[in-house]
């Protein structure tokens, strides 16, 4: 059974930082592209960042320079370090694992940025 379990969300003031973690089980982690998506109320889910098994990364333009995605294959874990958080970063953040036609999602973790 595939499971992606996120943690690390919470409430923070603008300018603050959070680190999200996603532990994967039931998949061959190193063979998957891992990503973080987010969905704000009333908006579509959007890709925030992704990382390939070899370490190549992509970022949504509005988070580039503030967020960093990384992965630890020994721990089957992908991270999202979020710095200089803004109110517009408020959303539910989802972990995603993709390999060919296989596509898995975590349950999501809430991130709220407010004064």
FENZICOR-V651675 format. One record per residue. N is the residue number from 0. OMEGA is omega in radians with two decimals (* if undefined). NEAR is the number of other C-alpha atoms within 10 Angstrom. Layout:
[[N	OMEGA	NEAR] [N	OMEGA	NEAR]]
//
This chain:
[[0	-3.13	5] [1	3.05	13] [2	2.98	16] [3	-3.04	23] [4	3.14	18] [5	3.02	23] [6	3.06	18] [7	3.10	15] [8	3.12	18] [9	3.14	14] [10	-3.10	15] [11	3.09	18] [12	3.07	14] [13	-3.08	17] [14	-3.12	14] [15	-3.08	14] [16	2.99	17] [17	3.06	18] [18	3.10	16] [19	3.07	21] [20	3.08	23] [21	3.11	27] [22	-3.12	19] [23	3.04	25] [24	3.12	15] [25	3.09	9] [26	3.00	16] [27	-2.92	12] [28	-3.03	23] [29	-3.13	15] [30	-3.04	15] [31	2.88	18] [32	-3.14	20] [33	-3.11	27] [34	3.00	27] [35	3.06	26] [36	3.03	19] [37	3.11	22] [38	3.08	19] [39	3.14	16] [40	3.11	9] [41	-3.12	6] [42	3.10	9] [43	3.05	9] [44	-3.10	15] [45	3.10	14] [46	3.08	17] [47	-3.12	23] [48	3.07	22] [49	-3.13	25] [50	3.10	20] [51	-3.11	17] [52	3.13	15] [53	3.07	10] [54	3.12	12] [55	-3.05	11] [56	2.98	16] [57	-3.10	16] [58	2.92	19] [59	-3.03	13] [60	-3.02	9] [61	3.13	11] [62	-3.11	17] [63	-3.12	12] [64	3.12	11] [65	-3.11	13] [66	3.08	20] [67	3.07	19] [68	3.10	24] [69	3.14	20] [70	3.12	24] [71	-3.07	13] [72	3.12	14] [73	-3.11	8] [74	-3.08	12] [75	-3.00	16] [76	3.01	19] [77	-3.07	26] [78	2.97	22] [79	3.06	23] [80	-3.09	15] [81	3.13	20] [82	3.11	17] [83	-3.07	15] [84	-3.12	22] [85	3.11	19] [86	-3.14	15] [87	3.04	12] [88	3.13	20] [89	-3.08	20] [90	2.90	21] [91	-3.11	18] [92	-3.08	27] [93	3.02	26] [94	-3.09	28] [95	3.08	23] [96	-3.08	24] [97	2.99	16] [98	-3.07	14] [99	-3.10	8] [100	3.09	6] [101	-3.03	8] [102	-3.08	11] [103	-3.11	16] [104	2.96	19] [105	-3.07	19] [106	3.10	14] [107	3.07	22] [108	-3.06	21] [109	3.00	18] [110	3.14	22] [111	3.14	20] [112	-3.12	19] [113	-3.13	16] [114	*	10]]
//
